[in-house]
Amino acid sequence: MAAWSIVNLNRSFFDKFTVIVPFHCHSAGTIICLGTDNIIMTKQATLGPIDPSYNSHLNPVFLFIPEPYSVSVEQVSAYFQLLESKQNNK
């Protein structure tokens, strides 16, 4: 959500929004690129995968982090795969 907020903030102040990607751009950086008018990339530049996170009141909470811990969609998928493999091994 932070990346999308950055895109909205820039769009509220500027008519055009361009991003320069000199090398690697992953996760939140890719989301920001998707919200621009133009993306300028070098020959070595890459856009990486987006790893969406699930946030709710059911997420784990740690004592030293005031907010619930974000759970990656890939983590949830891997958890279900682990459960399925354990069930099949019984």
N, C-alpha and C positions, 0 to 999 in steps of 0.2 A: 504493500500500500504506500510505502514511503516514496518509491520510484514514481508511482502515478501522481502523487501529490507534488513532486518536483516538476513533472510535466505540466500539471495544471497551473502551478505558480508561474512558471515561465510563460505559458500561454496567456495568462492574465496581464502580463506586462509587455509582451512583445507580439508583433504581428506575424513574424516568421521565427521559427525555432529550428536551428541546425545543430547537429552534433558532429564532432570530429572524432573518429575512432582510429588512433595511430597503430594499435596493436590488438590486444584482446579486450573484448567487451562481453561480460557474462551476467546472467541473472538480472539484477535490478538495472544494470547498464543496458541490457538488451530491451527491457521494458521501456526505458527512457527513449531509446532509439526508435522504438515502434510508435512513440507519441510525437515524433518530430515531423517537420515538413521535408527536411533533407538530411541524409546521412552521408558524410564524407569519410571514405575509408582508404587507407593505404593498401598496397598490394599484399602486405603481410597481415592485415587486419582481419579479425574474425568476430562474428557475433556468436555468443554461446547460448546454451540452453537456458530456459526459464524454469526455475524450480519453485512452483507455487507453494505457499505455506498455508496451513489451515489454522485459523485462530478462533477459539471460542472459550467459554467459561470452563469447558471440560479439559482443556489443555493442562499439562503438568505445570506445577508451580514449584519454584526453588526458593529457598530462604533468602539468598543473596540477590535474586532478581525480582524486582517489585511487580513485574507483569507476567502473565502466563507465558510459558515457553512456546514458541511457534513450532508446529510440527509440519515437516515437509511432506508433501503428497507422496513422494517416493518412499519416505520412511513408513508411512501408513501402508502403502502397497507391499513393501518388503515384509512388514509385520504379518500381513495376511498370508503372504506366500510361505513364511516360516510356520505359521499355524497350520496351514494346509499340508505342508511337508511332514510336520510332526504327527498330524492326524493319519496320514497315509502310512507312516512307519509303525503304527500300533498293531 
